[in-house]
Amino acid sequence: MPEGFSADRIADREEKEQLMQLVGFTIGKEQFGVDILMVQEIIRSAPITSVPNSPDFIEGVINLRGNIIPVIELRKRLGLYRKETVPKDSWILILDIEGRVTGFIVDSVTKVLKIVESTIEPPPEVVMAGLANRYIKGVCDIGSNLLILLDFNRILMTDELRQLSSISGE
């Protein structure tokens, strides 16, 4: 080992540089990430059954191997919806959010990213001023773009969670 380096110092540095694995995805031109531990699976778009009287961002439900799963149009939920920008082929991220399995429609899934946790910056206060942006966990630079890290535990409000439970028959 080179002089000045000890196993303890190397372990300390590695501990400080905790890696976080994210599944990267896009909506429009924006890059987002979700903690890989929340992702159950990623599927190509599936037949979605509409649910009457549901919030506009809930596309409906899908039957995934016998399980009825509510599906949310993430573009609408994040306020990024413009009809002309919705791609024909989309993906559904199946996430486990505190025990509730929910699908989120995204434009594309990019790749698994390894991010050093210390490089994640808190979102700017201007962004956080709006209550609707409470689900942005942080922002980090991934080369030529910024990646927005979403907190899916906070994407839905309590009353919306109740609606999802009634839709999926929980």
C-alpha positions as CSV (number, residue, x, y, z in Angstrom):
1,M,0.0,0.0,0.0
2,P,1.4,3.5,-0.9
3,E,2.7,5.5,2.0
4,G,0.0,7.7,3.7
5,F,-2.8,5.3,2.8
6,S,-4.3,3.0,5.3
7,A,-7.1,0.5,5.1
8,D,-9.1,2.7,7.5
9,R,-8.7,5.8,5.3
10,I,-9.7,3.9,2.2
11,A,-12.8,2.4,4.0
12,D,-13.7,6.0,5.2
13,R,-13.5,7.3,1.7
14,E,-15.6,4.5,0.3
15,E,-18.2,5.0,3.1
16,K,-18.4,8.7,2.2
17,E,-18.8,7.9,-1.4
18,Q,-21.9,5.7,-1.0
19,L,-23.2,4.6,-4.4
20,M,-26.8,4.8,-5.1
21,Q,-28.2,2.7,-8.0
22,L,-31.0,4.3,-10.0
23,V,-33.1,3.2,-12.9
24,G,-32.9,6.1,-15.4
25,F,-35.9,7.1,-17.5
26,T,-37.1,10.0,-19.6
27,I,-40.3,12.0,-19.9
28,G,-39.9,14.4,-22.9
29,K,-36.4,15.7,-22.8
30,E,-36.0,15.4,-19.1
31,Q,-34.0,12.7,-17.4
32,F,-35.3,11.2,-14.2
33,G,-34.2,8.5,-11.8
34,V,-35.8,6.2,-9.2
35,D,-34.0,4.1,-6.6
36,I,-33.5,0.6,-8.1
37,L,-34.7,-1.0,-4.9
38,M,-38.3,0.3,-5.6
39,V,-38.4,-1.2,-9.1
40,Q,-40.2,-4.6,-9.3
41,E,-40.1,-4.8,-13.1
42,I,-40.2,-2.8,-16.3
43,I,-42.6,-3.7,-19.0
44,R,-43.6,-2.4,-22.5
45,S,-47.0,-0.8,-22.5
46,A,-49.8,-3.2,-21.7
47,P,-53.5,-2.9,-22.4
48,I,-54.8,-0.4,-19.8
49,T,-58.5,-0.5,-18.7
50,S,-59.9,2.9,-17.8
51,V,-61.5,3.4,-14.4
52,P,-64.5,5.8,-14.3
53,N,-64.3,8.8,-12.0
54,S,-60.5,8.5,-11.3
55,P,-58.1,11.4,-11.2
56,D,-56.9,12.5,-14.7
57,F,-53.4,11.3,-14.1
58,I,-54.5,7.8,-13.4
59,E,-54.6,6.0,-16.8
60,G,-56.4,3.0,-15.4
61,V,-55.4,-0.5,-14.4
62,I,-53.5,-3.4,-15.9
63,N,-53.7,-7.1,-15.1
64,L,-50.1,-8.3,-14.5
65,R,-50.1,-12.0,-14.0
66,G,-53.4,-11.9,-12.1
67,N,-52.7,-8.8,-10.1
68,I,-54.7,-5.7,-10.8
69,I,-52.2,-2.7,-10.7
70,P,-53.2,0.9,-11.0
71,V,-51.2,2.8,-13.7
72,I,-50.3,6.5,-13.4
73,E,-49.4,8.7,-16.4
74,L,-46.2,10.2,-14.8
75,R,-46.1,12.9,-17.4
76,K,-49.5,14.2,-16.3
77,R,-48.7,13.8,-12.6
78,L,-45.6,15.9,-13.0
79,G,-47.4,18.6,-15.1
80,L,-45.3,17.8,-18.2
81,Y,-48.3,16.7,-20.4
82,R,-48.5,18.0,-23.9
83,K,-50.5,15.8,-26.3
84,E,-48.1,16.4,-29.2
85,T,-45.1,15.1,-27.2
86,V,-46.5,11.8,-26.0
87,P,-44.6,9.0,-27.8
88,K,-46.5,6.1,-29.3
89,D,-44.4,3.5,-27.6
90,S,-44.0,3.9,-23.8
91,W,-42.8,1.8,-20.9
92,I,-44.4,1.1,-17.5
93,L,-42.2,1.1,-14.4
94,I,-43.8,-1.3,-11.9
95,L,-42.7,0.1,-8.5
96,D,-43.3,-1.0,-4.9
97,I,-44.2,2.1,-3.0
98,E,-44.4,1.3,0.7
99,G,-46.2,-2.0,-0.1
100,R,-48.4,-0.6,-2.9
101,V,-47.5,-1.9,-6.3
102,T,-48.2,0.8,-8.8
103,G,-47.3,1.3,-12.5
104,F,-45.9,4.5,-13.9
105,I,-46.0,5.3,-17.6
106,V,-42.7,6.8,-18.8
107,D,-41.4,7.6,-22.3
108,S,-38.4,5.4,-22.2
109,V,-36.1,3.6,-19.8
110,T,-32.5,4.5,-20.2
111,K,-30.2,2.4,-18.0
112,V,-29.1,1.6,-14.5
113,L,-27.1,4.5,-13.2
114,K,-24.6,4.5,-10.3
115,I,-24.6,7.9,-8.6
116,V,-22.3,8.9,-5.7
117,E,-24.9,10.0,-3.1
118,S,-22.8,13.1,-2.2
119,T,-23.2,14.4,-5.7
120,I,-27.0,14.7,-5.3
121,E,-27.9,18.3,-4.7
122,P,-31.1,19.4,-3.0
123,P,-33.6,20.9,-5.5
124,P,-33.5,24.7,-5.8
125,E,-35.8,26.5,-3.4
126,V,-37.6,28.1,-6.3
127,V,-38.6,24.6,-7.5
128,M,-39.6,23.5,-4.1
129,A,-41.8,26.6,-3.5
130,G,-44.7,24.9,-5.2
131,L,-46.3,22.1,-3.2
132,A,-46.7,20.1,-6.4
133,N,-42.9,19.7,-6.5
134,R,-42.6,18.0,-3.1
135,Y,-41.7,14.8,-4.8
136,I,-38.3,16.0,-6.1
137,K,-35.7,14.4,-3.9
138,G,-32.7,16.0,-5.6
139,V,-30.8,16.8,-8.7
140,C,-27.4,15.6,-9.9
141,D,-25.2,16.1,-12.9
142,I,-24.7,13.1,-15.2
143,G,-22.5,14.5,-17.8
144,S,-24.3,16.6,-20.4
145,N,-27.6,16.5,-18.5
146,L,-29.1,17.0,-15.1
147,L,-30.9,14.0,-13.6
148,I,-34.0,14.7,-11.4
149,L,-34.3,12.1,-8.6
150,L,-37.9,11.5,-7.8
151,D,-39.3,10.5,-4.4
152,F,-42.1,8.1,-5.3
153,N,-43.1,7.8,-1.6
154,R,-44.4,11.4,-1.9
155,I,-45.8,11.4,-5.4
156,L,-49.3,10.7,-4.2
157,M,-51.2,12.5,-1.4
158,T,-53.1,10.5,1.2
159,D,-56.5,10.9,-0.4
160,E,-55.0,9.8,-3.8
161,L,-53.5,6.7,-2.1
162,R,-57.0,5.9,-0.8
163,Q,-58.4,6.2,-4.3
164,L,-55.7,3.9,-5.7
165,S,-56.5,1.3,-3.0
166,S,-60.1,1.3,-4.0
167,I,-59.2,1.1,-7.7
168,S,-56.9,-1.9,-7.2
169,G,-59.3,-3.6,-4.8
170,E,-57.1,-3.6,-1.8
